[in-house]
Amino acid sequence: MNDPRHSWSLSPEEAVGLQKSLAERVVIRPLPARLKIVGAEDISYSKRSDLLIAVVLTFGWPALDPMEAVHHVARASFPYVPGLLSFREVPPLIEAFGKLGQKPDVLLCDAQGIAHPRRFGLAAHVGLYLGLPTVGCAKSRLCGTHDDPPLKKGSSRPLLLNGEQVGIVYRSRDSVKPVYISPGHLADLRSSKRLVERCVGRFRIPEPLRLAHIEANRVRMEIEAAGAPTGETLKLL
């Protein structure tokens, strides 16, 4: 199977098998040396219905000047199963991504990359599907073990899974909870960490991801205030 795109009409058991197969195709290598556009994604779930809102923002690099903000609304078409979140969230992200006028050189994801029980978190999945460099920067740990990094901003420790480093536990602000960085696709540990470091501003969360989260919630509240449209179940390949 040369084309990583696939049907999204899968059972959880089939999804696990597909993750194991596709994980072997993830490429770990340094991010492009020269970036022009950085993207960030976020998902917001409606509190009144089964709708979810996928948002993608882009920023000029390195100043992180805002460029585009797009979103896509869809019904959740896959159950919530720990470790299989990408099968629920990647389809609307792909639809939102397709609305961008200019595609980013790298996409930051509020998710895991290879720091996943089957080395195939959302950041790895969307990167492989789109053929795009991706970096995961999650607010919490999904798997693996680590020592706590010192409380000083910029401190870090390896995130290990079965003796292999799959991520970096990074203290983005003094004395706050760390974030969990892991390569998705076409990225590696060192360049992923460097990207996140350069995107951190005054807050714990890297600025592109923080703004994507704000935009996703803004769109969700706007939709809910309007009565929550029915949306459509996505039908991709």
Secondary structure, DSSP 4 states (H G I P E B T S, - for coil): -------S---HHHHHHHHHHHHTT--B-PPPSS-SEEEEEEEEE-SSSSEEEEEEEEEETTTTEEEEEEEEEEE--S---TT-THHHHHHHHHHHHTT-SS--SEEEESS-SS-STTS--HHHHHHHHHT--EEEEESS--S-B-PPPPSSTT-EEEEEETTEEEEEEE--STTS--EEEEE-SSB-HHHHHHHHHHH--SSSS-HHHHHHHHHHHHHHHHHHHTT----------
